[in-house]
């Protein structure tokens, strides 16, 4: 059991009542890998805008 003694499915169903059970088939995401492989900071902004 997790937060408030509920399963992850129960918590998700409370937030999104029409959540399809196919959502249980989604693979887990390793956040450590995701954070370490993404580009660090900033916004993509053109330095020489053209009109």
CORMO-V674617 format. One record per pair of residues at least 4 apart in sequence whose ideal C-beta (glycine too) atoms are under 7 Angstrom apart, sorted by the first residue. I is the first residue (numbers start at 1). GAP is how many residues later the second one is. D is the distance in Angstrom with one decimal. If there is no record, write none. Layout:
[[I:GAP:D] [I:GAP:D]]
//
This chain:
[[1:4:4.9] [1:5:6.7] [1:6:6.6] [2:4:6.2] [2:5:6.6] [2:6:6.0] [2:9:6.7] [3:8:6.2] [6:4:4.0] [6:5:5.3] [8:4:6.2] [9:4:6.1] [9:15:6.8] [10:4:6.6] [11:4:6.9] [12:4:6.2] [12:7:5.7] [13:4:6.4] [13:6:5.6] [19:4:5.5] [29:5:5.9] [30:4:6.5] [31:4:6.0] [32:4:6.2] [33:4:6.0] [34:4:6.5]]
//
